[in-house]
Amino acid sequence: MRGTWLIGLVAVPAIVVGATAPSAAQPGQWPGFRGPAAGAVADDPRLPETWSETENVVWVADVPGLGWSSPVVWDDHVFVTTAVSAGDEPPPQPGLYDPGADFGATPAAAAHRWFVHDFDFSTGDMRWVRELYSAVPAIERHIKNSFASETPVTDGERLYVYFGTVGLVAALDLEGDIVWTREVGVFNGWQRFGTAASPALHDGRLYIVNDNTTGSFLLALDARTGDTVWRVERDENENWASPFVWENDVRTEIVTAGRRRVRSYDLDGRELWDIGGMTVNVVPTPFARDGLVYISSGYPGGMPRPVYAIRAGASGDISLAPGDTGNDYVVWYQPMLGTYNTSALVYEGAYYTLLDRGFLLSHDARTGREIYGRTRIRPGTGFTASPWAYNDRIFLLGEDGDTFVVRAGPEFELLHTNSLDEMALATPAVVRGSLILRTQSKLYRISNEAGSPR
């Protein structure tokens, strides 16, 4: 698909409310999806436990269009992407859907423009907005998806953006100037639900996964130039899970989920190991804690809905034999614990599962032993954003914009419900004493420092 490249840099004012308090200089960045520890954040008294549309709000800014990418933060920069339509698009609908319902393969009503926004961390003012592309999307989306769902990633020198809907990969410097662009092709998945797998960045290389019905691939690009380092073909047809670069005690590898197989590759693109037994509609992104990588999938109508905890050093096919719950490399396996959209959380030794229909479960992260079973959070609430944790609290963001705060520990205890009164599917960033939370039309910085004097 060919569209229009747009290279103008536009300054646009943001709407900002609430007290603004510059944060003290602190180490720590939030460079990509779920941050450096897959949602687990070090304790910080500045991090909020309660908030509303006004309480503990440092600033709130408008974000035009529709995009479910997560915010990423580096120093004073808060980056988000979005796609703005020239027409009236059907609004996203929360919840899960019965098979056969009119929810999938939704075409665009008009041409779209794809943007990157840079907001000032301290004030919420917009530093710059870059328009990267303009076209009528050639592929459809699920009604709950967007045409800008991939989260960008940064190394502090450049921001790397992938829009799978138009096949565009771009590198920008932190002032918004384009360094390079690549078109890697536009492809439909089997159900034509759109794209969402975010890029991964490691040691000067950018990794892109696109599983589709035409030619699935894992692509390694030189982050400095955008040139192809290598590309491997994959026997897959649909996937929304981002690639995960796993630095473990044995080696560094790239773990990729998929409908047919989970596969891990070395840094030259050679396959190291694989495992079968996933379900349809693979969305959760693999992540690692304490020497184990966790992989899951859990479409509600699929069987099984697995979670695998895998130790480093595997090679070849490590699939479980029928009836087995582990082997030399699969430390534990739960056949019905996987989630549909949310990625799980490991915090203080517990593996927390947030089911999309509003249940929380807790298991021992090392053994898979149940700590507590399915516990209803609130009837009628769906979940797409992944959970996060700090200060002995687990945070669960519902699709209606309500965040449920649960005490970490061996028993479920709901402490607070924090409402923002707008649909929210993006997983927040948590950095330097602040929660950066995106709803359908707004971006919030929330902190206990909101009331501090300037």
C-alpha positions, 0 to 999 in steps of 0.5 A, spaced: 500 500 500 502 506 498 500 512 502 503 519 503 509 521 507 508 527 511 514 531 514 512 537 517 513 538 524 507 542 528 506 545 534 499 544 537 497 546 544 495 541 549 489 542 554 492 542 561 489 542 568 491 541 575 497 543 579 504 541 575 510 539 580 516 538 576 519 531 579 526 531 582 531 528 578 531 520 578 534 514 575 529 510 571 525 510 564 519 507 561 522 505 554 517 501 551 511 496 553 510 494 560 517 498 562 523 494 564 520 489 569 513 487 565 509 492 570 513 491 576 515 497 579 519 499 585 516 502 591 516 510 591 511 514 596 510 519 590 506 513 586 498 514 587 494 509 590 487 513 589 485 518 583 480 521 579 479 525 574 481 531 578 484 528 585 492 527 584 492 529 577 498 533 575 496 534 568 491 531 563 492 533 555 487 531 550 490 526 544 486 526 538 484 520 534 484 513 536 490 509 538 491 504 544 498 504 544 501 505 551 505 511 553 513 511 553 517 516 557 524 518 557 527 524 561 522 529 560 519 526 554 512 522 554 510 519 547 504 516 544 502 515 537 495 515 534 491 515 528 486 520 526 480 519 521 478 524 516 471 521 517 466 518 522 469 511 524 465 506 528 467 507 536 470 502 539 466 497 543 468 494 550 467 487 552 467 480 549 463 478 543 460 472 541 462 468 535 458 470 529 457 477 532 458 483 528 465 485 531 470 484 526 473 486 520 471 493 520 474 497 514 476 504 515 470 509 513 475 514 510 483 516 510 487 516 516 493 520 518 498 517 523 501 521 528 507 521 534 506 526 540 511 528 545 508 531 551 512 534 556 513 530 562 513 536 567 507 540 564 503 536 559 505 541 554 505 538 547 513 539 545 511 537 538 507 532 534 509 529 527 505 526 522 508 520 519 503 518 514 496 519 510 492 513 507 486 510 507 487 503 511 488 497 506 486 492 512 481 492 517 481 492 524 477 489 530 471 494 533 475 494 539 482 495 536 485 501 533 489 503 527 495 505 532 495 500 537 503 498 537 507 501 542 513 505 540 520 504 543 526 508 545 533 508 547 533 515 549 536 517 543 531 515 538 524 513 538 522 507 534 515 507 531 511 501 527 504 502 524 503 495 522 496 497 518 500 501 513 507 497 514 511 503 516 517 503 521 520 509 522 526 512 527 525 519 530 530 523 534 527 526 540 526 533 537 521 529 532 526 529 526 525 523 522 532 519 521 529 513 517 523 510 515 522 503 512 516 500 509 515 492 511 509 491 507 501 491 509 498 484 511 492 481 513 491 476 519 486 470 518 480 474 522 482 481 519 482 484 526 488 489 525 495 489 528 498 490 535 505 487 536 509 492 538 517 492 536 522 490 541 529 494 541 536 491 543 543 492 542 542 496 536 537 492 533 529 493 532 525 487 532 518 486 528 514 480 528 508 480 523 504 474 523 499 474 517 496 469 511 501 472 506 508 471 509 509 471 516 516 474 519 520 476 524 525 482 522 531 485 525 533 492 523 539 496 524 536 501 529 542 506 526 540 505 519 533 501 518 537 496 514 535 489 514 540 485 518 536 478 517 529 476 516 526 469 518 519 466 515 514 464 520 509 458 519 503 462 522 497 466 520 495 471 526 498 474 532 498 480 536 503 478 541 510 483 541 517 479 541 520 479 547 528 479 548 530 475 554 537 476 557 538 470 561 544 466 564 545 462 558 544 467 552 540 472 550 534 470 545 528 473 542 522 469 544 515 470 540 508 467 541 504 464 535 498 461 534 501 454 532 508 455 536 512 459 541 519 460 538 525 462 540 531 465 536 538 467 537 540 474 535 542 471 528 535 469 527 536 461 528 531 458 532 533 455 538 527 452 541 519 451 540 513 449 544 506 447 541 499 447 545 497 454 544 490 457 543 487 461 538 488 469 538 495 469 541 495 476 544 499 476 551 506 478 550 512 473 553 516 476 559 521 474 564 522 474 572 527 471 576 530 466 571 523 464 568 520 466 561 512 466 562 508 465 555 500 464 555 494 465 551 487 464 553 482 465 547 475 464 551 473 459 546 479 456 545 482 449 549 487 449 552 488 456 555 495 455 557 501 458 561 508 455 561 514 457 565 520 455 562 527 456 564 533 458 560 537 453 556 532 449 552 533 447 545 529 443 540 522 441 541 520 442 548 512 441 547 509 437 553 507 430 552 500 428 553 498 428 561 505 432 563 505 438 567 513 439 566 519 437 563 526 438 563 525 446 561 518 447 562 518 448 570 510 448 570 504 448 566 497 450 567 492 448 562 486 453 563 490 459 566 491 463 560 488 470 558 485 473 552 488 480 552 492 481 558 499 479 560 500 477 566 504 480 572 509 477 577 510 481 583 513 479 590 513 472 588 506 471 585 504 470 578 497 474 578 492 473 572 487 478 570 482 474 566 478 479 561 472 477 564 474 480 570 477 475 575 483 475 578 487 469 580 494 468 584 499 463 583 506 461 586 511 464 580 516 459 581 512 453 582 505 454 579 501 452 586 495 456 587 495 461 592 488 463 591 483 462 585 478 465 581 476 472 584 470 476 581 473 484 581 466 487 579 461 484 575 460 486 568 467 489 567 472 487 562 479 488 562 484 489 556 490 493 559 495 489 563 496 489 570 502 493 574 504 493 581 508 498 586 507 499 594 504 492 595 498 494 591 496 491 584 492 495 579 487 493 574 485 498 569 478 496 566 475 498 559 471 503 562 476 507 565 476 504 572 482 502 576 481 497 581 486 497 587 488 490 590 492 488 596 498 484 594 499 478 598 496 471 599 488 473 600 484 478 595 482 484 598 479 490 594 481 497 597 479 502 592 476 503 585 479 509 581 474 512 576 476 516 570 470 515 566 472 514 559 474 507 555 481 505 557 485 499 553 492 501 554 497 499 559 500 505 563 507 507 564 509 508 571 516 512 572 519 517 577 513 517 582 508 518 576 503 514 573 502 516 565 495 513 564 491 513 557 484 513 556 480 514 549 481 521 548 486 523 554 493 522 557 493 523 564 500 524 569 497 522 576 502 522 582 501 524 590 506 530 588 500 533 584 498 538 590 506 540 591 508 547 590 511 549 584 
